[in-house]
Amino acid sequence: MLENIEFLNKEFFWLLLLLPIAIVWYIIKHNKQTAELKISSLRGFKLTRSIWPKLRHVLFILRLLALTLLIIAIARPRTVDVSTRTKTTRGIDIVMAIDVSASMLAKDLVPNRLEALKEVAADFINGRPNDRIGLVEYAGEAYTKTPITSDKTLVLRSLRDIKYNTIIEGGTAIGMGLATSVNRLKDSRAKSKVIILLTDGVNNSGFIDPKIASELAVEYGIKTYTIGLGTNGMALSPVAINPNGSFRYGRQQVEIDEDLLKEIAEATGGRYFRATNNKKLAEIYEEINKLEKTEIEERKYYNYEEKYRPLAILAGLLLLLELLLRHTIFRSFV
C-alpha cells in the first residue's frame, strides 16, 4: 500500500523537528505553572481521587497530533498509478535459412554444428519478441519449415524439430535456400526484411544460382546476413553410413565458399560472419541482434490521487476536539 505513495513537497518534513521542541517547551512550562505549598499535615483536608487533572495532558497530545497531520498534509502525499502502453513502430520480418545437409552433423562444434546452431538460434528468437520470424530448411533443395509468424512458440517448436533426414535431396543448394527465403519475404509489408542464411559448405546443388537469388533479394529490399559455419582446417564429419543406419565419422577438410557468402551479403546490404566454434556462433547472432533493432514506442500514463485532504480534515477535527475539551471538561484544570 505505502509503496505507491509519494510526497510532492518532501521539504516540509523538516517541520517535524519542531515537535520535540514543542514537547520540551510543554514540560518546562508545565513545571513552572505547578505551585508548591508546604504544610505540616494534610489531616484536615479532604482528599479527592479525580482522574481529570491527570488527563489534561490529552489536550497537548491532541494538538501535537493535529500539528503532525498538518505537516504531513502540506507535504502533499499522493498515490501514483502508472500504466504503460507499448507500440512497435518499426517491425522486422526475419527468415532464418538453415543448412541441414549431412555435413551439419560434423563435431567441430559441440555436440555438432546443427545442434549448436539450434541452441543459439533459439536464444535469438526469444530475444525478438516484437518481430515475425520464419524458418527455411535447405540441403540439395529447399522448403519452408515455418512461414513468418509472430507465434514464437510455434517457431521454437519447429526449430527443435529440425534435423538431418534423407527426405531432402543431398547436397548444399545455397541459391535454393536464399530464393525460398526471398519468396517468403517478398510480399511482407514490414519496414525491414532480413534473411539470416547459414551454411557449412559450398553451393553444389539446386537449379537457382545464388547470385540470381541475391539479385532477387536486392529487388525486394531484403538484407541478407550470411554465416559460414565450421572450424578452420579439418573436422570430424560423416563420411559413410554404417549397416545399422548410424554415421561413420572421419576427418574431412572444411570447405566453405566464403567469397560467395561475402558477395551475397555485400550485394544485399548485410554482412558476412565466420563461426568456428560455439562461442563465436553465439557472438555472431548477438551482433546481428544488435544490428537489427526494433524501434519500440513506450507511453506511460500517470494517474495521481491526492491524499492530503483526509489528513487535513482529521487535523481540523482533532483541533476542534481539543478546543471543546479545553472549554468544557478540562476548564477547571487548564
Secondary structure as UniProt FT lines:
FT   HELIX           2..4
FT   STRAND          5..7
FT   TURN            8..9
FT   HELIX           10..17
FT   HELIX           18..33
FT   TURN            43..44
FT   HELIX           52..55
FT   HELIX           57..74
FT   STRAND          77..90
FT   STRAND          92..99
FT   HELIX           102..105
FT   TURN            107..108
FT   HELIX           113..126
FT   TURN            129..130
FT   STRAND          132..138
FT   STRAND          142..149
FT   HELIX           152..161
FT   HELIX           174..185
FT   TURN            186..187
FT   STRAND          192..199
FT   HELIX           210..219
FT   TURN            220..221
FT   STRAND          222..229
FT   STRAND          234..241
FT   TURN            243..244
FT   STRAND          247..253
FT   HELIX           258..268
FT   STRAND          272..275
FT   HELIX           278..291
FT   STRAND          295..306
FT   HELIX           308..326
FT   TURN            327..333
//
